[in-house]
């Protein structure tokens, strides 16, 4: 994977915020046939393309700050589409990777997650215990105690 200059964007998932932010880092696969990796996200249900999107170059490492909306406990759905246009206009079925993050947000907490995005098509299920936050210096598998995320304790 080539390392491009840091690509950072922010997406607000709703107008209401509880001070909860997910810093999402994506290691994007190279796609020689696509000029853009277009990211969108939505809580509760998969994104439908009506919300904001952010475009990155395939093969880059992308960083995006996702600001929580009203429902902090809803799963977060992330979609990365590989397109010729930065908004995927005119591309009804581009190659897509979908991820469902069991829980990404906690009130007043900045959490983080790094995902190695596989080549499309793919679907990822991300356990809440992989989301880092509320403690320092623990491994990615250790953000839960007896099945409960440390941010909920």
Helices and strands as residue ranges (DSSP letters): E 7-12, E 21-27, E 36-43, E 54-56, E 61-67, E 76-83, E 95-101, E 110-116, E 122-126, G 128-130, G 140-142, E 144-145, E 148-149, G 150-152
